[in-house]
Amino acid sequence: MFSISQDDVLKALKKSMRLAKQDFLAGAKAEDPPYWTAQAEARRQIYLLLTKDVHENGVEAAYRRASRSYTALPLFHSHGEDQRPDPVISGQERAFEMFFSILGVSPMKRAHLKNARRRVRPDNHIGARSARDDKAKARHSIKLDASLPSS
């Protein structure tokens, strides 16, 4: 299905991990260090998972699992009183989108994957949180040991 070799995908993921590490270090000098460092670390963790999956199972299987994990992320997500996007989910989203770009997934297919993501309604007032929201966020948070289940 993909014309890019497994070795080329692994090299591109390695470069992406390096960029995420640089962003992590530069995040300390950004306007909102906790936000940018959390986003960079989330990207790096996804790249690590994808690298392991591509290496162990091949590009096709990694793409299928990445697609499922990506579509499981909430489409709209925010945290804090200023309602900024959640840095962890945002970082995961960016990492998966970069992976799809590396593979050469068409813009139409990427849009289809993004539109398949679950829409989470914002609360009626800013800063309100509920146990349901915390559970939803926990469900969609990618964990190192469970994010890319085997087929």
PyRosetta script that sets phi, psi and omega in degrees:
from pyrosetta import init, pose_from_sequence

init()
pose = pose_from_sequence("MFSISQDDVLKALKKSMRLAKQDFLAGAKAEDPPYWTAQAEARRQIYLLLTKDVHENGVEAAYRRASRSYTALPLFHSHGEDQRPDPVISGQERAFEMFFSILGVSPMKRAHLKNARRRVRPDNHIGARSARDDKAKARHSIKLDASLPSS")
pose.set_psi(1, -38.1)
pose.set_omega(1, -178.9)
pose.set_phi(2, -106.6)
pose.set_psi(2, 141.8)
pose.set_omega(2, -178.2)
pose.set_phi(3, -88.8)
pose.set_psi(3, -6.8)
pose.set_omega(3, -179.8)
pose.set_phi(4, -88.5)
pose.set_psi(4, 140.2)
pose.set_omega(4, -177.4)
pose.set_phi(5, -78.0)
pose.set_psi(5, 161.0)
pose.set_omega(5, 178.4)
pose.set_phi(6, -59.9)
pose.set_psi(6, -42.3)
pose.set_omega(6, 179.7)
pose.set_phi(7, -62.4)
pose.set_psi(7, -40.5)
pose.set_omega(7, 178.9)
pose.set_phi(8, -67.0)
pose.set_psi(8, -37.8)
pose.set_omega(8, 177.0)
pose.set_phi(9, -63.9)
pose.set_psi(9, -44.1)
pose.set_omega(9, 180.0)
pose.set_phi(10, -63.1)
pose.set_psi(10, -39.7)
pose.set_omega(10, 177.7)
pose.set_phi(11, -64.2)
pose.set_psi(11, -43.0)
pose.set_omega(11, 180.0)
pose.set_phi(12, -65.5)
pose.set_psi(12, -39.1)
pose.set_omega(12, 177.6)
pose.set_phi(13, -66.6)
pose.set_psi(13, -37.2)
pose.set_omega(13, 177.6)
pose.set_phi(14, -62.7)
pose.set_psi(14, -42.3)
pose.set_omega(14, 177.3)
pose.set_phi(15, -64.6)
pose.set_psi(15, -39.3)
pose.set_omega(15, 178.6)
pose.set_phi(16, -64.1)
pose.set_psi(16, -38.3)
pose.set_omega(16, 176.6)
pose.set_phi(17, -63.4)
pose.set_psi(17, -39.3)
pose.set_omega(17, 178.2)
pose.set_phi(18, -63.1)
pose.set_psi(18, -43.0)
pose.set_omega(18, 178.4)
pose.set_phi(19, -63.5)
pose.set_psi(19, -40.1)
pose.set_omega(19, 178.4)
pose.set_phi(20, -64.3)
pose.set_psi(20, -37.4)
pose.set_omega(20, 178.2)
pose.set_phi(21, -65.9)
pose.set_psi(21, -41.7)
pose.set_omega(21, 176.8)
pose.set_phi(22, -62.2)
pose.set_psi(22, -42.3)
pose.set_omega(22, 178.6)
pose.set_phi(23, -64.4)
pose.set_psi(23, -36.2)
pose.set_omega(23, 177.8)
pose.set_phi(24, -61.3)
pose.set_psi(24, -46.8)
pose.set_omega(24, -179.3)
pose.set_phi(25, -68.1)
pose.set_psi(25, -38.8)
pose.set_omega(25, 179.2)
pose.set_phi(26, -73.1)
pose.set_psi(26, -22.7)
pose.set_omega(26, -179.5)
pose.set_phi(27, -58.6)
pose.set_psi(27, -28.9)
pose.set_omega(27, 179.4)
pose.set_phi(28, -64.5)
pose.set_psi(28, -22.5)
pose.set_omega(28, -178.9)
pose.set_phi(29, -101.3)
pose.set_psi(29, 2.1)
pose.set_omega(29, -178.8)
pose.set_phi(30, -79.1)
pose.set_psi(30, 173.2)
pose.set_omega(30, -179.3)
pose.set_phi(31, -64.5)
pose.set_psi(31, -35.8)
pose.set_omega(31, -179.5)
pose.set_phi(32, -127.5)
pose.set_psi(32, 79.9)
pose.set_omega(32, -174.0)
pose.set_phi(33, -53.7)
pose.set_psi(33, -45.7)
pose.set_omega(33, -178.9)
pose.set_phi(34, -59.7)
pose.set_psi(34, -38.4)
pose.set_omega(34, -179.7)
pose.set_phi(35, -63.7)
pose.set_psi(35, -52.5)
pose.set_omega(35, -173.7)
pose.set_phi(36, -71.5)
pose.set_psi(36, -34.5)
pose.set_omega(36, 176.9)
pose.set_phi(37, -70.5)
pose.set_psi(37, -37.7)
pose.set_omega(37, 177.8)
pose.set_phi(38, -65.3)
pose.set_psi(38, -40.9)
pose.set_omega(38, 179.4)
pose.set_phi(39, -65.3)
pose.set_psi(39, -44.1)
pose.set_omega(39, -179.8)
pose.set_phi(40, -64.4)
pose.set_psi(40, -40.5)
pose.set_omega(40, 179.2)
pose.set_phi(41, -66.6)
pose.set_psi(41, -38.4)
pose.set_omega(41, 177.4)
pose.set_phi(42, -62.8)
pose.set_psi(42, -41.7)
pose.set_omega(42, 177.0)
pose.set_phi(43, -62.1)
pose.set_psi(43, -45.9)
pose.set_omega(43, -178.5)
pose.set_phi(44, -60.5)
pose.set_psi(44, -42.3)
pose.set_omega(44, 179.9)
pose.set_phi(45, -63.9)
pose.set_psi(45, -40.6)
pose.set_omega(45, 178.1)
pose.set_phi(46, -65.8)
pose.set_psi(46, -41.5)
pose.set_omega(46, 177.8)
pose.set_phi(47, -61.4)
pose.set_psi(47, -39.1)
pose.set_omega(47, 176.8)
pose.set_phi(48, -61.6)
pose.set_psi(48, -46.2)
pose.set_omega(48, 178.6)
pose.set_phi(49, -61.5)
pose.set_psi(49, -44.9)
pose.set_omega(49, -179.6)
pose.set_phi(50, -64.6)
pose.set_psi(50, -39.7)
pose.set_omega(50, 178.4)
pose.set_phi(51, -61.2)
pose.set_psi(51, -46.7)
pose.set_omega(51, 178.8)
pose.set_phi(52, -61.2)
pose.set_psi(52, -43.8)
pose.set_omega(52, -177.7)
pose.set_phi(53, -66.3)
pose.set_psi(53, -43.9)
pose.set_omega(53, 178.4)
pose.set_phi(54, -63.1)
pose.set_psi(54, -43.1)
pose.set_omega(54, -178.9)
pose.set_phi(55, -63.9)
pose.set_psi(55, -43.9)
pose.set_omega(55, -175.6)
pose.set_phi(56, -83.4)
pose.set_psi(56, -34.0)
pose.set_omega(56, -170.7)
pose.set_phi(57, -121.2)
pose.set_psi(57, -8.3)
pose.set_omega(57, -179.5)
pose.set_phi(58, 94.1)
pose.set_psi(58, 168.2)
pose.set_omega(58, -174.8)
pose.set_phi(59, -66.8)
pose.set_psi(59, -45.2)
pose.set_omega(59, -177.2)
pose.set_phi(60, -59.6)
pose.set_psi(60, -50.0)
pose.set_omega(60, -178.9)
pose.set_phi(61, -64.7)
pose.set_psi(61, -39.6)
pose.set_omega(61, 179.0)
pose.set_phi(62, -64.4)
pose.set_psi(62, -39.3)
pose.set_omega(62, 178.0)
pose.set_phi(63, -63.2)
pose.set_psi(63, -44.8)
pose.set_omega(63, 180.0)
pose.set_phi(64, -60.4)
pose.set_psi(64, -45.8)
pose.set_omega(64, -179.7)
pose.set_phi(65, -68.8)
pose.set_psi(65, -39.0)
pose.set_omega(65, 178.3)
pose.set_phi(66, -63.9)
pose.set_psi(66, -38.5)
pose.set_omega(66, 178.4)
pose.set_phi(67, -62.5)
pose.set_psi(67, -43.6)
pose.set_omega(67, 178.7)
pose.set_phi(68, -64.7)
pose.set_psi(68, -43.7)
pose.set_omega(68, 179.9)
pose.set_phi(69, -65.2)
pose.set_psi(69, -40.3)
pose.set_omega(69, 179.8)
pose.set_phi(70, -64.6)
pose.set_psi(70, -45.4)
pose.set_omega(70, -179.0)
pose.set_phi(71, -70.7)
pose.set_psi(71, -17.0)
pose.set_omega(71, 176.7)
pose.set_phi(72, -79.5)
pose.set_psi(72, -15.7)
pose.set_omega(72, 177.8)
pose.set_phi(73, -70.0)
pose.set_psi(73, 146.1)
pose.set_omega(73, 175.8)
pose.set_phi(74, -68.1)
pose.set_psi(74, 143.7)
pose.set_omega(74, -179.1)
pose.set_phi(75, -71.9)
pose.set_psi(75, -42.5)
pose.set_omega(75, 178.3)
pose.set_phi(76, -115.3)
pose.set_psi(76, 131.5)
pose.set_omega(76, -177.9)
pose.set_phi(77, -149.7)
pose.set_psi(77, 140.4)
pose.set_omega(77, 177.9)
pose.set_phi(78, -149.5)
pose.set_psi(78, 163.2)
pose.set_omega(78, 176.7)
pose.set_phi(79, -148.3)
pose.set_psi(79, 161.8)
pose.set_omega(79, 176.8)
pose.set_phi(80, 74.3)
pose.set_psi(80, 171.7)
pose.set_omega(80, -177.5)
pose.set_phi(81, -70.1)
pose.set_psi(81, -27.3)
pose.set_omega(81, -179.0)
pose.set_phi(82, -84.7)
pose.set_psi(82, -1.2)
pose.set_omega(82, 176.5)
pose.set_phi(83, 58.8)
pose.set_psi(83, 34.7)
pose.set_omega(83, 174.2)
pose.set_phi(84, -71.0)
pose.set_psi(84, 155.7)
pose.set_omega(84, 176.0)
pose.set_phi(85, -58.7)
pose.set_psi(85, 143.3)
pose.set_omega(85, 177.4)
pose.set_phi(86, -62.6)
pose.set_psi(86, 125.5)
pose.set_omega(86, -174.7)
pose.set_phi(87, -65.8)
pose.set_psi(87, -34.0)
pose.set_omega(87, -178.6)
pose.set_phi(88, -70.0)
pose.set_psi(88, -48.6)
pose.set_omega(88, 179.7)
pose.set_phi(89, -65.3)
pose.set_psi(89, -39.6)
pose.set_omega(89, 178.1)
pose.set_phi(90, -62.4)
pose.set_psi(90, -41.6)
pose.set_omega(90, 178.2)
pose.set_phi(91, -66.0)
pose.set_psi(91, -41.8)
pose.set_omega(91, 177.6)
pose.set_phi(92, -62.3)
pose.set_psi(92, -43.5)
pose.set_omega(92, 179.2)
pose.set_phi(93, -58.6)
pose.set_psi(93, -48.0)
pose.set_omega(93, -179.3)
pose.set_phi(94, -63.0)
pose.set_psi(94, -38.8)
pose.set_omega(94, -179.7)
pose.set_phi(95, -66.6)
pose.set_psi(95, -44.6)
pose.set_omega(95, 178.3)
pose.set_phi(96, -63.4)
pose.set_psi(96, -41.3)
pose.set_omega(96, 179.8)
pose.set_phi(97, -64.1)
pose.set_psi(97, -37.4)
pose.set_omega(97, 176.8)
pose.set_phi(98, -65.4)
pose.set_psi(98, -41.5)
pose.set_omega(98, 178.1)
pose.set_phi(99, -60.0)
pose.set_psi(99, -44.4)
pose.set_omega(99, 178.9)
pose.set_phi(100, -63.6)
pose.set_psi(100, -36.6)
pose.set_omega(100, 177.9)
pose.set_phi(101, -66.7)
pose.set_psi(101, -41.8)
pose.set_omega(101, 177.9)
pose.set_phi(102, -58.3)
pose.set_psi(102, -41.6)
pose.set_omega(102, -178.4)
pose.set_phi(103, -74.1)
pose.set_psi(103, -14.5)
pose.set_omega(103, -179.1)
pose.set_phi(104, 83.7)
pose.set_psi(104, 25.7)
pose.set_omega(104, 177.0)
pose.set_phi(105, -64.4)
pose.set_psi(105, 133.1)
pose.set_omega(105, -175.6)
pose.set_phi(106, -63.8)
pose.set_psi(106, 151.4)
pose.set_omega(106, 177.3)
pose.set_phi(107, -56.8)
pose.set_psi(107, -34.4)
pose.set_omega(107, 179.7)
pose.set_phi(108, -66.0)
pose.set_psi(108, -43.0)
pose.set_omega(108, 179.2)
pose.set_phi(109, -67.2)
pose.set_psi(109, -39.1)
pose.set_omega(109, 177.7)
pose.set_phi(110, -63.8)
pose.set_psi(110, -39.2)
pose.set_omega(110, 177.3)
pose.set_phi(111, -65.2)
pose.set_psi(111, -39.1)
pose.set_omega(111, 177.7)
pose.set_phi(112, -61.8)
pose.set_psi(112, -44.1)
pose.set_omega(112, 178.3)
pose.set_phi(113, -62.7)
pose.set_psi(113, -43.3)
pose.set_omega(113, -179.6)
pose.set_phi(114, -64.6)
pose.set_psi(114, -40.9)
pose.set_omega(114, -179.9)
pose.set_phi(115, -69.3)
pose.set_psi(115, -19.1)
pose.set_omega(115, 178.3)
pose.set_phi(116, -79.9)
pose.set_psi(116, -10.0)
pose.set_omega(116, -179.6)
pose.set_phi(117, -69.2)
pose.set_psi(117, 150.1)
pose.set_omega(117, -176.8)
pose.set_phi(118, -73.5)
pose.set_psi(118, 133.9)
pose.set_omega(118, 176.4)
pose.set_phi(119, -89.6)
pose.set_psi(119, 124.5)
pose.set_omega(119, 177.8)
pose.set_phi(120, -106.8)
pose.set_psi(120, 121.8)
pose.set_omega(120, -178.4)
pose.set_phi(121, -72.1)
pose.set_psi(121, 136.8)
pose.set_omega(121, 176.5)
pose.set_phi(122, -70.0)
pose.set_psi(122, 156.1)
pose.set_omega(122, 178.1)
pose.set_phi(123, -67.7)
pose.set_psi(123, 162.3)
pose.set_omega(123, -178.2)
pose.set_phi(124, -67.7)
pose.set_psi(124, -27.1)
pose.set_omega(124, 177.9)
pose.set_phi(125, -135.9)
pose.set_psi(125, 152.6)
pose.set_omega(125, -174.6)
pose.set_phi(126, -65.0)
pose.set_psi(126, 135.4)
pose.set_omega(126, 175.8)
pose.set_phi(127, 87.7)
pose.set_psi(127, -9.2)
pose.set_omega(127, -179.7)
pose.set_phi(128, -74.0)
pose.set_psi(128, 138.1)
pose.set_omega(128, 178.8)
pose.set_phi(129, -137.2)
pose.set_psi(129, 152.2)
pose.set_omega(129, 177.5)
pose.set_phi(130, -134.9)
pose.set_psi(130, 167.5)
pose.set_omega(130, 176.9)
pose.set_phi(131, -62.0)
pose.set_psi(131, -35.2)
pose.set_omega(131, 178.5)
pose.set_phi(132, -61.6)
pose.set_psi(132, -42.5)
pose.set_omega(132, 179.1)
pose.set_phi(133, -63.3)
pose.set_psi(133, -41.4)
pose.set_omega(133, 179.3)
pose.set_phi(134, -64.8)
pose.set_psi(134, -39.5)
pose.set_omega(134, 178.0)
pose.set_phi(135, -65.2)
pose.set_psi(135, -42.2)
pose.set_omega(135, -179.9)
pose.set_phi(136, -63.1)
pose.set_psi(136, -42.1)
pose.set_omega(136, -179.7)
pose.set_phi(137, -65.3)
pose.set_psi(137, -41.3)
pose.set_omega(137, 179.7)
pose.set_phi(138, -63.9)
pose.set_psi(138, -37.9)
pose.set_omega(138, 179.1)
pose.set_phi(139, -63.5)
pose.set_psi(139, -35.2)
pose.set_omega(139, -174.0)
pose.set_phi(140, -94.8)
pose.set_psi(140, -3.5)
pose.set_omega(140, 176.5)
pose.set_phi(141, -76.3)
pose.set_psi(141, 127.0)
pose.set_omega(141, -178.0)
pose.set_phi(142, -78.1)
pose.set_psi(142, 128.5)
pose.set_omega(142, 178.4)
pose.set_phi(143, -108.6)
pose.set_psi(143, 146.0)
pose.set_omega(143, -176.6)
pose.set_phi(144, -58.2)
pose.set_psi(144, -39.9)
pose.set_omega(144, -175.3)
pose.set_phi(145, -88.9)
pose.set_psi(145, -11.9)
pose.set_omega(145, -174.5)
pose.set_phi(146, -126.2)
pose.set_psi(146, 1.1)
pose.set_omega(146, -172.5)
pose.set_phi(147, -73.8)
pose.set_psi(147, -32.5)
pose.set_omega(147, -176.9)
pose.set_phi(148, -122.8)
pose.set_psi(148, 76.9)
pose.set_omega(148, -178.1)
pose.set_phi(149, -64.9)
pose.set_psi(149, 152.3)
pose.set_omega(149, 179.4)
pose.set_phi(150, -73.1)
pose.set_psi(150, 153.5)
pose.set_omega(150, -176.1)
pose.set_phi(151, -69.5)
pose.dump_pdb("model.pdb")
